[in-house]
Each structure stands twice: as structure tokens, then as C-alpha cells.
Amino acid sequence: MEWKHISVEGVQWEVRAISSELPAGADGDEELLEFRSRDAAMPPRRVTVRRGALEGISDADLRSAFLRARPIGGDHYGRPGKRMPDVT
């Protein structure tokens, strides 16, 4: 399968839809978009979108989804395990 690609801040990202791993509280009409850097230099990022949105998404909407996505496995700055003091 050919993944969609996006280039942001000089990093090439592969974009895929994941419907098997939904966050708690998500309804059945949503799926995760996962952004993975092609060289594995950056942590993966995920965002919840409407199911099937990836198939017809424009480049501008894909970039917007990327900007809303947060790294997994760390705080929202991408540091694994470090919590920001303003987060309770």
C-alpha cells in the first residue's frame, strides 16, 4: 500500500489511518491519523479525525491535521516521560 506523504519543517512524514486503536471516549465514526517520520528521527504523532477522511484529504487539510497532532509517548513538546510543570 502506498502511504500519503507530507513534508513539514524539512522532515518527510508518512501518513496512515489507524482504526483499531481509538482513544478512550472516541465514537465509532472516528479513526486516528498517524504521522511517522520516514527516517525515524522524530516521534510519531497522532490526531483523531472523521473515519475515511484520509482518502480524499487535500494537502492543506493534511498539513492542518499534522499541526493538531501530538507526539505519542511524551509531553506535547515530544520529550518522553517529562511532564510540564503547568500540567496537572
Secondary structure, DSSP 4 states (H G I P E B T S, - for coil): -PPEEEEETTEEEEEEEE-S-PPTT--TTEEEEEEEETTS-S--EEEEEETTTTTT--HHHHHHHHHH-EESSB-TTS-BTPPPTT--
